[in-house]
């Protein structure tokens, strides 16, 4: 019986001790609100910095593994992800710090929403370019060094692929800058083997069979000497058209990208 009373008294004493400790902490928090806010702000900044580094590190490592063959695409995507993470973490950390310092965050968020809406209306073209650039990079439509035609109008070799614009080098060395939001169609000459069609005209009094044999022999000889350009031996398709001055015989060849000329 005595041991039970002692145990109960001890539990009450420990409970009172915990309540006293909590009371002391609460009083200290109430009396030192600014100091507590500053300490909390420092902790939030430290956690936000660590979280930012970890997420960006994981994103960089993952993109290196998945896009090892296209370093330009990997770098551009990494920069995009890094910017989004930076701004997101910074914004959340700022809201938490202001809340800890006793500032009304709801009114600030409402004002930020109105400001963001106004900016979005004023920068629709910029936002359109950025979204288009993101999907161009994500879908790997073209990359640096590839020969492309944009909108059936701009022709050249890709110099850089950014979130807002694509820069190309024209045939005469000119710099072509195309906003990504205005790109509607892409013709890429560097992804697959290129089909080349050649026609040979012969007179009406010439033998078609003999002409086809001569063309096929010459094409085979060319293929044996230029395996670095052609992916397979060219084939003679035969008679294609009959014109005013003679027959046209068609030859089809497949070359490696950028070797069709």
Buried (B, 14 or more C-beta within 10 A) or exposed (E): EEEEEEEEEEEEEEEEEEEEEEEEEEEEEEEEEEEBBBEBBEEBBEEBEEBBEEBBEEBBEBBEEEBEEBEBBBBBBBEBBBEEBEEEBBEEBBBBBBBBBEEEBEEBEEEEEEEEEEEEEEEEEBBBBBEBBBEBBEEEBBBBEBBBBBEEEBBBBBBEBBBBBBBBBEEEEEEBEBBBBBBEEBEBBBEEBBEBEEEBBBEEEBEEEEBBEBBBEEBEEBBEEEEEBBBEBBEBEEBBEEEEEBBBBBBBBBBBBBBBE
